[in-house]
Amino acid sequence: MNRRQEVVLDASALLAVVNREPGGEVVTASLGNAAISAVNWSEVLQKGIAAGVHVAHQQSRLELMGVVVHPFTPGDAEA
């Protein structure tokens, strides 16, 4: 049985895709089964805002690509 491995993205990985940077193609191949923390997603959105990107509805677009945003709790920080 083949199981798909979940990939956990940090902000720089997702930004490589968004900005078409080197390595972004490797990340793109994993987007169908990826996750990102809300903290890292916030950083991606902040960089988008700084670049003048309208970020409304971007989470929906991200989820359509197969990326799930996970909450980051105090327990996560302690772990």
N, C-alpha and C positions, 0 to 999 in steps of 0.2 A: 504494500500500500504506500503510495506517495503522499506525503504530507507537505503542504506548502509552509515554508518557514516565514514567520512574521519578521519583518524588518523594522527596527526602531530608528527613526530618523532624528537627527538633530537639526537645528535651524540652518546650519551651513550646508547640509546635504540638500535640503529642500530649496534653499536659495541658489544652489548650483543649477538646479533644474530650471527655476524661474528665470534666472539671469543667463541661461545657456552658457554656463561656465564649464571648463574641463571637469570631467567626472560626472557631470549631470546626466549623461546618457546611461551610466551605470545605475544611478538612482532611479531614473525613469523606468528602467526594466523591473524595478522592485515595487513600484507604486501600487500595484494591484493588491498587495498584501502587506501594507505598511501602516505604522502608527507613529504618532508624534505627540509629545506631551504638550499640554496647554501652555506651559512656560516657553517652550521652543516655538510653538505656533504664534505666540504673542510677539516674539522677536521677529519672525518672518513678516508679520503684519506691520510692525513698527518700521521695518526697513522699506516695506512697500509704501507706507504713508510718507516716509521721508523722500521717496522717489516720485511722489505725486500720483501713486496708484490709488484708485478708488477701491477700497477693500471690502465694501459691503458685499455680502453673499459669497465671499471667498471660501468660507468653510464648506458651504454646500458644494462648490466646485471641487474642493479638495476631496470631499467624501465621494463624489462621483468618480474620482480617479482611484478610489479604493483605499484612501488614507483615513484612518480613524484618529480623532483627537482625544487623548485620554486626559482626565483631570490630574492635577498634581496636588497632592495633599500634604499636610504637615508630616504624616506618617511616611510618605514617600521621601521627603527631605531627610528624615531621621535614618531611613534605611540606607 
